[in-house]
Amino acid sequence: MPFMSRGNHKNDCEVVGDAASSIVPAGTPDWITAELIEATIRVWQQYYAELLSPEEAVTMIQSVGRLYQALSSGS
């Protein structure tokens, strides 16, 4: 998959005010905040041709969390 520059994507994924909670998909763990989802999308969007959704960002965050747990436990 070719990488696309950030300039080819919607740059503004920041949500303001009460709308911030709407970016958090239903069933998301409490420790994953709208700000963390926004930051994840900002960091990783440049590597994807399609726009990342909040659901995809949550999946990415949880996967990194599981990887950290596995590495830190010495498994």
FIMIMI-843961 format. One line per field, with one value per residue: residue number from 1; residue in three letters; x, y, z of N, C-alpha, C in turn. Coordinates in steps of 0.1 Angstrom, whole numbers, m for minus. Example, Ala and Ser with C-alpha at 12.3 -4.5 7.8 and 13.67 -1.06 7.14 Angstrom:
REM FIMIMI-843961
n	1,2
res	ALA,SER
neast	132,128
nnorth	m57,m22
nup	78,71
caeast	123,137
canorth	m45,m11
caup	78,71
ceast	132,129
cnorth	m33,0
cup	78,79
END
This chain:
REM FIMIMI-843961
n	1,2,3,4,5,6,7,8,9,10,11,12,13,14,15,16,17,18,19,20,21,22,23,24,25,26,27,28,29,30,31,32,33,34,35,36,37,38,39,40,41,42,43,44,45,46,47,48,49,50,51,52,53,54,55,56,57,58,59,60,61,62,63,64,65,66,67,68,69,70,71,72,73,74,75
res	MET,PRO,PHE,MET,SER,ARG,GLY,ASN,HIS,LYS,ASN,ASP,CYS,GLU,VAL,VAL,GLY,ASP,ALA,ALA,SER,SER,ILE,VAL,PRO,ALA,GLY,THR,PRO,ASP,TRP,ILE,THR,ALA,GLU,LEU,ILE,GLU,ALA,THR,ILE,ARG,VAL,TRP,GLN,GLN,TYR,TYR,ALA,GLU,LEU,LEU,SER,PRO,GLU,GLU,ALA,VAL,THR,MET,ILE,GLN,SER,VAL,GLY,ARG,LEU,TYR,GLN,ALA,LEU,SER,SER,GLY,SER
neast	8,7,22,6,9,3,m10,m28,m51,m79,m71,m81,m91,m100,m122,m146,m157,m189,m192,m171,m173,m188,m171,m161,m166,m195,m192,m165,m136,m134,m109,m100,m99,m116,m97,m74,m82,m84,m57,m44,m55,m45,m17,m14,m29,m15,m3,m23,m44,m72,m95,m92,m113,m130,m135,m116,m93,m97,m94,m67,m55,m62,m49,m22,m20,m24,m1,19,14,20,47,58,53,70,64
nnorth	m12,21,49,79,114,135,158,150,142,147,170,180,166,172,176,197,210,198,179,163,139,124,113,90,57,36,13,15,12,30,43,50,80,107,125,108,92,110,119,95,91,114,108,83,85,94,72,57,52,55,74,71,57,65,40,23,35,31,3,1,14,m4,m27,m20,m16,m43,m55,m41,m51,m78,m77,m65,m83,m103,m125
nup	0,m9,7,18,18,47,38,19,32,54,77,101,129,153,179,193,225,238,218,217,231,213,195,207,204,212,239,243,263,295,299,275,259,242,234,232,212,191,189,182,156,144,144,130,106,84,72,60,32,32,52,87,111,142,155,143,154,181,181,173,195,216,208,209,236,245,233,248,274,270,264,286,306,302,287
caeast	0,15,19,1,12,m8,m17,m39,m61,m85,m62,m87,m99,m102,m137,m147,m169,m196,m192,m159,m177,m194,m161,m159,m176,m201,m185,m151,m132,m133,m95,m97,m106,m118,m84,m65,m86,m80,m42,m41,m59,m35,m4,m14,m36,m6,1,m34,m50,m85,m96,m94,m125,m127,m135,m103,m84,m98,m88,m53,m51,m63,m38,m9,m21,m21,13,27,12,27,62,62,51,81,59
canorth	0,33,59,92,125,140,168,144,138,157,173,184,156,177,178,208,211,185,170,155,125,117,105,78,47,29,1,18,13,44,48,56,92,113,131,98,87,121,118,83,93,123,102,72,88,96,59,50,59,59,80,63,60,64,26,18,41,23,m10,3,17,m16,m36,m15,m20,m58,m57,m36,m61,m90,m74,m61,m94,m112,m137
caup	0,m9,18,13,27,55,31,11,41,62,88,113,135,166,182,203,234,241,207,219,235,202,188,214,201,223,244,244,278,300,299,261,258,229,231,228,198,181,188,174,142,138,142,121,94,72,67,54,21,36,65,98,119,156,158,140,163,194,179,173,209,224,203,214,250,246,230,259,285,267,265,300,315,299,280
ceast	9,11,15,5,0,m16,m28,m51,m68,m77,m69,m96,m103,m117,m137,m159,m175,m196,m180,m163,m183,m184,m158,m170,m182,m193,m170,m147,m131,m120,m92,m106,m108,m104,m74,m69,m82,m65,m38,m44,m48,m22,m4,m21,m27,m2,m11,m40,m65,m85,m99,m106,m122,m127,m122,m92,m85,m92,m73,m48,m51,m52,m25,m9,m18,m7,22,26,20,42,66,61,62,76,66
cnorth	12,43,72,102,130,151,163,140,149,158,175,173,160,180,188,206,197,175,160,140,117,109,92,68,40,16,3,19,28,50,54,68,97,119,120,93,98,120,106,85,103,117,92,75,89,83,51,59,63,66,70,67,59,49,20,23,34,9,m9,5,4,m26,m33,m18,m34,m61,m53,m46,m73,m88,m72,m73,m105,m125,m139
cup	0,2,12,23,35,47,22,19,48,75,101,119,149,168,193,212,237,230,208,223,224,194,194,211,213,226,245,259,282,299,285,260,244,224,226,214,188,179,180,160,136,135,131,107,82,66,60,43,24,50,76,106,133,161,155,149,176,192,179,188,218,220,209,229,253,243,242,271,282,269,279,310,313,292,267
END
